[in-house]
Amino acid sequence: MRTIFVINPAAGQGKGIDKFIEKIKKAAAKTSTEVEFYTTKAISDAEAFVNEIGRLSEGSGEEIRVIACGGDGTVNEVLNGVIKYENLVMGVIPIGTGNDFVRNFPEAGDFRDVEALLRGSVAQCDAIRYSGFTDGKEQTRYCANMFNIGFDCNVVDQTNTIKKYPLIAGSLAYLMGIGATFIKKKGADLKVTVDGVVENDGPLLLTSIANGCYCGGGVKSNPCAVVQDGLMDINIIMDVTRMEFLNLFPKYSKGTHMEVPGIERILCARQCKKVVVEPRQGSMRLCVDGEIVDAGKVEFECVQNAFRLLIPAK
């Protein structure tokens, strides 16, 4: 069995990568695990590398653990390689800024504990397959955690800009992104069809299509989502006023917004198998596991037991 650590050197603002690699080597020695390292060089490099590993080992019967070391964007790239090959198992060491995917496993050990991960067990995990015109071409890809369109996506866009300023990162950058987006109250204009039923056809504040619960570094936007139940969870928040949103956001952040009396007036929340989202004018900004693309009409479908995930031991 091979164990390969795919490291994004820019994750977490690129700090402490050498120490991180030494930490892995020490854990590998303690667990008698032979490890390999690959440091990514550009966007999409992780996916290309994993695809090559899968292609060369396909049919060999050799199990290969591919550990994504980075943020949710790195997880997404590794997933899109791993998911094509039955002999590949994905692991995650969250060293990015958001790290929302691993928050969906509260009963697991610490994903940052390399030794616990190397001693861990394998579990089946769902993914969301999405097809449509994205990044300038027709394609089908996979998402590990969540899609955001509208306000949430616009916050990520603002946050990515804010993080370029010195001394601003992580939760602070996200909160500043929320503030900047709140002032504009920029949402989206979408037709959203859920399991064949049109749930929205016009302006809305946001929609999230989720495999997992969290976005934005711990915002529990889809509290009922489970990454192993064979279902997606969709939220559609209508085009509410700034004051309504301001009152709702603290509960939305904690995942208690479903308990607000009369919430169904401004929120449509459903579990589903298939969603189709179509911008009513032009294109839309689509946030996929924390990374933003421009998109046209996109179809989303839950794939149960889509890949195998390494869960750290307690």
C-alpha positions in Angstrom: 0.0 0.0 0.0 1.3 3.4 -1.0 0.6 6.6 1.0 1.1 9.9 -1.0 0.8 13.3 0.6 -0.3 15.9 -2.0 0.7 19.3 -0.5 -0.5 22.7 -1.6 2.4 25.0 -0.6 0.2 28.1 -0.7 -2.3 26.7 1.8 -2.7 28.7 5.0 -0.8 31.6 3.3 2.1 29.2 2.8 3.5 29.2 6.3 5.4 26.4 8.0 5.3 23.8 5.1 8.8 22.5 5.9 7.9 21.9 9.5 4.7 20.3 8.3 6.6 17.8 6.1 8.9 17.0 9.1 5.8 16.3 11.2 4.6 13.8 8.6 7.9 12.1 8.5 8.0 11.6 12.3 4.4 10.2 12.3 5.3 7.9 9.4 8.3 6.6 11.4 6.2 6.0 14.5 3.6 4.0 12.4 6.1 2.2 10.2 4.5 3.8 7.1 6.4 4.5 3.9 5.3 7.8 2.6 5.8 9.9 -0.6 5.4 13.6 -1.1 4.1 15.7 -4.1 4.1 19.5 -3.9 1.6 21.1 -6.3 2.9 23.8 -8.6 -0.3 25.5 -9.9 -4.1 25.3 -9.9 -5.3 21.9 -11.2 -1.9 20.3 -10.7 -3.1 18.2 -7.8 -5.9 16.7 -9.9 -3.6 16.1 -12.8 -1.1 14.3 -10.5 -3.8 12.1 -8.9 -5.2 11.2 -12.3 -1.7 10.1 -13.4 -1.3 8.0 -10.2 -4.7 6.4 -10.8 -4.0 5.7 -14.5 -0.7 4.1 -13.9 -2.0 1.9 -11.0 -5.4 1.0 -12.5 -6.0 -2.7 -12.4 -3.0 -3.4 -10.3 -5.0 -4.2 -7.2 -2.7 -1.9 -5.2 -4.5 0.4 -2.7 -3.1 3.9 -2.7 -3.9 6.5 -0.1 -3.8 10.0 -1.5 -3.7 12.6 1.3 -4.9 16.1 0.3 -2.9 18.7 2.4 -4.4 22.1 1.9 -7.8 23.8 2.1 -11.1 22.8 0.6 -9.9 23.7 -2.9 -7.1 21.1 -2.7 -9.6 18.6 -1.3 -11.8 19.2 -4.4 -8.9 18.7 -6.8 -7.8 15.5 -5.2 -11.4 14.3 -5.1 -11.8 14.8 -8.8 -8.8 12.5 -9.4 -9.5 9.9 -6.7 -13.2 9.4 -7.6 -12.3 7.8 -11.0 -10.3 5.0 -9.6 -11.5 2.2 -7.3 -8.0 1.5 -5.8 -7.5 5.2 -4.6 -8.5 6.3 -1.1 -8.7 10.0 -0.2 -7.4 11.4 3.0 -7.4 15.0 4.2 -5.1 17.1 6.4 -6.7 20.5 6.6 -4.0 23.2 6.5 -6.1 25.8 4.6 -8.1 28.7 5.9 -11.7 27.4 5.6 -11.3 23.6 6.1 -15.1 23.0 6.0 -15.2 19.5 4.6 -13.6 17.8 7.6 -16.0 19.6 10.0 -18.6 17.1 8.8 -17.0 14.3 10.9 -17.4 15.3 14.5 -17.1 11.7 15.8 -13.8 11.2 14.0 -10.3 11.8 15.4 -8.4 15.0 14.7 -7.7 15.3 10.9 -4.7 17.4 11.8 -3.1 14.5 13.7 -1.0 12.8 11.1 -0.4 9.7 13.2 -4.1 9.3 13.9 -4.8 9.6 10.1 -2.2 7.0 9.3 -3.8 4.6 11.8 -7.3 5.5 10.6 -10.0 3.5 8.9 -11.8 3.8 5.6 -15.4 4.9 5.1 -17.7 5.4 2.2 -18.6 9.1 1.4 -21.1 10.8 -0.9 -20.2 13.4 -3.5 -22.2 15.8 -5.7 -21.8 15.4 -9.4 -22.4 18.6 -11.4 -22.7 19.0 -15.1 -23.0 22.1 -17.3 -21.2 25.0 -18.7 -18.5 26.0 -16.2 -15.1 27.6 -16.5 -15.9 28.3 -20.2 -16.6 24.7 -21.3 -19.2 21.9 -21.0 -17.9 19.5 -18.3 -18.9 17.1 -15.5 -17.1 17.3 -12.2 -17.6 16.5 -8.5 -17.9 18.5 -5.3 -17.0 17.1 -1.8 -18.8 19.6 0.4 -21.0 22.5 -0.9 -22.0 24.8 -3.7 -22.9 28.4 -2.9 -24.7 30.9 -5.3 -25.7 34.5 -4.5 -24.8 36.1 -1.2 -22.6 33.3 0.1 -20.6 33.1 -3.1 -20.3 36.9 -3.3 -18.9 36.8 0.3 -16.2 34.3 -0.8 -15.4 36.5 -3.8 -14.9 39.5 -1.5 -13.0 37.5 1.1 -10.5 36.3 -1.5 -9.8 39.9 -2.3 -9.6 41.0 1.3 -7.1 38.1 2.1 -4.6 39.7 -0.2 -4.1 42.6 2.3 -1.4 42.1 4.9 -2.4 40.7 8.4 -5.9 39.8 7.3 -6.8 36.1 6.9 -9.2 33.4 8.0 -12.3 34.3 10.0 -11.5 38.0 10.0 -11.3 38.2 6.2 -14.6 36.2 6.0 -16.4 38.6 8.4 -15.1 41.6 6.5 -16.3 39.9 3.3 -19.8 39.5 4.8 -19.8 43.2 5.7 -18.8 44.4 2.2 -21.3 42.1 0.6 -24.1 43.1 3.1 -23.7 46.7 2.1 -24.3 45.9 -1.6 -26.9 43.1 -0.7 -25.9 41.4 -3.9 -27.8 38.1 -4.5 -28.7 36.3 -7.7 -31.5 36.0 -10.3 -32.1 32.2 -10.8 -34.5 29.5 -11.8 -34.1 26.7 -9.3 -35.7 23.3 -9.9 -35.6 20.7 -7.1 -36.5 17.1 -7.9 -38.6 18.3 -10.8 -40.4 21.1 -8.9 -39.6 24.8 -9.6 -38.9 26.3 -6.2 -37.7 29.7 -7.3 -37.9 31.7 -10.5 -36.6 35.2 -9.9 -34.3 37.2 -7.5 -33.1 35.5 -4.3 -30.5 36.3 -1.7 -28.7 32.9 -1.8 -28.9 29.2 -2.4 -26.6 26.5 -1.1 -26.6 23.0 -2.5 -24.9 20.9 0.1 -23.4 17.5 0.8 -22.0 18.7 4.1 -23.1 21.3 6.7 -20.5 24.0 6.7 -19.2 26.8 4.5 -17.1 30.0 5.1 -14.9 28.5 7.8 -17.6 27.1 10.0 -20.9 28.7 9.1 -23.4 25.9 9.6 -25.7 26.9 6.7 -27.1 23.4 6.0 -27.4 21.9 9.5 -29.3 18.7 8.4 -26.8 17.7 5.8 -25.0 14.4 6.2 -22.2 13.4 3.8 -23.2 9.7 4.0 -27.0 9.7 3.5 -27.3 9.7 -0.3 -29.1 13.1 -0.3 -28.3 16.7 -1.0 -29.6 19.5 1.2 -30.7 22.7 -0.5 -31.4 26.1 1.1 -33.0 28.9 -0.8 -33.2 32.2 1.0 -35.6 34.7 -0.7 -34.7 38.3 -1.5 -35.1 39.5 2.1 -34.4 43.0 3.3 -31.1 43.9 4.9 -32.7 44.1 8.4 -34.3 40.6 8.0 -31.0 39.2 6.9 -29.1 41.0 9.7 -31.5 39.5 12.3 -31.2 36.0 10.7 -27.5 35.8 10.2 -26.3 34.9 13.7 -28.7 31.9 13.8 -27.8 31.0 10.2 -24.1 31.0 11.2 -24.7 28.6 14.1 -27.1 26.4 12.2 -30.2 27.2 14.4 -32.1 29.2 11.7 -34.5 26.3 11.1 -35.9 26.9 14.6 -36.9 30.5 13.9 -40.7 30.9 13.9 -42.0 31.6 10.4 -38.7 30.8 8.8 -40.6 29.0 6.0 -41.7 32.5 4.8 -38.2 33.4 3.7 -36.4 30.0 3.5 -37.0 26.9 1.4 -35.1 24.0 2.8 -35.3 20.5 1.3 -33.4 17.2 1.0 -33.2 16.0 -2.6 -31.5 13.9 -5.2 -31.4 16.4 -8.1 -31.2 20.1 -8.6 -31.1 22.3 -11.7 -30.0 25.9 -11.4 -30.2 28.3 -14.4 -29.3 32.0 -14.4 -32.2 34.0 -15.8 -29.8 36.5 -17.2 -26.3 35.9 -18.5 -24.1 33.7 -16.3 -23.9 33.1 -12.6 -21.0 33.0 -10.1 -20.8 29.5 -8.6 -18.7 28.7 -5.5 -17.6 25.0 -5.5 -15.9 23.9 -2.3 -14.7 27.5 -1.7 -13.5 28.1 -5.3 -15.4 30.3 -7.7 -16.2 29.7 -11.3 -18.5 31.3 -13.9 -21.4 29.1 -14.9 -24.5 28.8 -17.1 -27.2 26.2 -16.5 -25.9 23.5 -14.1 -27.4 20.1 -13.0 -26.5 18.7 -9.6 -27.0 15.1 -8.5 -26.0 13.3 -5.3 -23.8 10.2 -5.9 -24.0 7.9 -2.9 -20.8 6.1 -1.8 -18.9 8.0 -4.5 -15.5 7.6 -3.0 -13.6 6.2 0.0 -12.3 8.5 2.7 -9.6 7.9 5.3 -11.0 8.7 8.7 -8.5 9.4 11.5 -8.5 7.2 14.6 -9.4 8.7 17.9 
